[in-house]
């Protein structure tokens, strides 16, 4: 009788253990924890910047797509507001450091997404300047060429503008820029690219496009006490031998759009995009397009 009772007790114990709903998985080091991780896609490289303009039919406003440490789409009136806010700082830096205000503003617009980019909002960093070994100030980490790279953080925008000027004036590779005329923004834009500021071959054209679209050279003229000449009023420079267009090519001029160019050459926008391998309507002043 005692054996039967003992057998029933053992069976009951086994059933109770088998129907338990609680499960704990263990590892050699103890209880295993569930870890959720997600890798951010690195933001666009500071030096592979892009600008494009497009009309927004719903709002009647023109947009600028500015690709810096974070791709930012803004309205052109936001760019104008950015210029009005920082033009005096750029002019002051031109007087003190000799860098054209137009170049400083164009780089600020491009690199910061007109002040709307993540790095600018979080760190007042308008020019995408990384920490480097000589930086002793505050920092933030942001995905760029690699994950969570170190960038300089500023308390005020004016500090970022001043640091940008010091960055150019204290590094030997930019010394040749300061031999250029202060109102020759085209030479400065090309000189920055040649000195290694940006790897994007279109970087000069993008700066020049912004300068001319928003008449930023007027601030250079103010500092230099010169009369400002609008870009469209300038006499066209003769083409150099290596700049002569091949047959079936067209150089983008100010005010051009893919639609207007396609109509000039009896093409559809889709045909023009296919001929040039374009995935969107982003074009830059001076860009050469195939039209045949």
Secondary structure, 3 states (H helix, E strand, C coil): CHHHHHHHHHHHHHHHHHCCCCCCCEECCEECCCCCCCCCCCCCCCCCCEEEEEEECCCCEEEEEEECCCEEEEEHHHHHHHHHHHHHHHHHHHHHHCCCHHHHHHHHHHHHCCCCCHHHHHHCCCCCCECCCCCCCCEEEECCCCCCEEEECCCCHHHHHHHHHHHHHCCHHHHHHHHCCCCCHHHHHHHHHHCCCCCCCCHHHHHHHHHHHCCCHHHHHHHHCCCCCCHHHCCCCCCCHHHCCCCCEEECCCCCCHHHHHHHCCCCHHHHHHHHCCCCCCCCCCCEEECC
